[in-house]
Amino acid sequence: MINKILIAYDGSESADHAYSFALDLAGKYQAELFVLTVARPPEFAEDVETEAVIENSKRHHEELLVPLKDQAASLGLRAQLEVAVGHPAEQIIFHAEQYGVDLVVLGHRGKSLLKRLLLGSVSKRVIQYADCPVLVVR
C-alpha cells in the first residue's frame, strides 16, 4: 500500500510531469504527499558568497513550490513542501528515510550520454541508494 509519497521537484518540465503523476497516485491511494526541492550550494566560493547564493537559491525554490501547493489543494490533497540545501540525490534519499515514505517519484532529465557517464544522474543515484521503490517519470 502507498501511504506516503515523496516527490522531488526542480521546476523542470520532467518534474512537472512527475508532480502530476504523484498527485494522481496520492489521490488514488489517499496518500500523504511530501514535495522536496533542493537548493544546491556553489562548488567553490567564499563563505560570505556561499551564504548569499544559498539564500537566493532557497528563495527561488520556495517560489517554485507556491503553485504546487495550490494545485494539490485544488484536488483535495494536502502536501507538505520543503526546501533542502545540499546534493539533490543525497537530500532526496535522506528525506525519504526521514519521512518513512513508501515511494519516491522524480522526473528524468534528458542528459547526453557523455554527461550521464561523467556526472551520473540524480535519478540513477536515488534508484541505487533509496530503501524504498523509486518511480522515474519521463
Residue pairs with C-beta under 8 A, 6 or more apart in sequence:
1 29
1 102
2 25
2 29
2 31
2 102
2 103
3 29
3 31
3 32
3 102
4 31
4 32
4 33
4 34
4 99
4 100
4 101
4 102
4 103
5 22
5 25
5 26
5 29
5 31
5 32
5 33
5 34
5 101
5 102
5 103
5 104
5 105
6 34
6 35
6 36
6 92
6 95
6 96
6 99
6 101
6 103
6 104
6 105
7 18
7 19
7 22
7 33
7 34
7 35
7 36
7 104
7 105
7 106
8 15
8 18
8 36
8 37
8 38
8 88
8 92
8 104
8 105
8 106
8 107
8 122
8 126
9 15
9 18
9 19
9 35
9 36
9 37
9 64
9 65
9 68
10 37
10 38
10 64
10 88
10 107
11 37
11 61
11 64
12 107
12 109
13 107
14 107
14 108
14 109
14 110
14 137
14 138
15 106
15 107
16 107
17 107
17 137
17 138
18 105
18 106
18 107
18 136
18 137
19 35
19 68
19 71
19 105
21 105
21 135
21 137
22 33
22 105
23 33
23 71
23 72
23 75
23 77
25 31
25 103
25 105
26 32
26 33
26 72
26 77
26 79
27 75
27 76
27 77
31 102
32 78
32 80
33 72
33 77
33 78
33 79
33 80
34 79
34 80
34 82
34 95
34 99
34 101
35 65
35 68
35 69
35 72
35 79
35 80
35 81
35 82
36 81
36 82
36 83
36 84
36 91
36 92
36 95
37 61
37 64
37 65
37 81
37 82
37 83
37 84
38 61
38 83
38 84
38 85
38 86
38 87
38 88
38 91
38 92
39 54
39 57
39 58
39 60
39 61
39 83
39 84
39 85
40 57
40 85
40 86
40 87
40 88
41 50
41 53
41 54
41 57
41 85
41 86
42 49
42 50
42 53
45 53
54 85
57 85
58 83
58 85
61 83
62 83
65 81
65 83
68 79
68 81
69 79
69 81
72 78
72 79
73 79
82 95
84 91
84 94
84 95
85 91
88 122
89 122
89 125
89 126
89 129
92 104
92 106
92 122
92 126
92 130
93 125
93 126
93 129
93 130
96 104
96 130
96 131
96 132
97 131
101 132
102 132
102 133
103 132
103 133
103 134
103 135
104 126
104 130
104 132
104 133
104 134
104 135
105 134
105 135
105 137
106 122
106 123
106 126
106 134
106 135
106 136
106 137
107 123
107 136
107 137
107 138
108 121
108 123
108 136
108 137
108 138
109 121
109 122
109 123
111 119
111 121
116 124
123 134
123 136
126 134
127 134
127 136
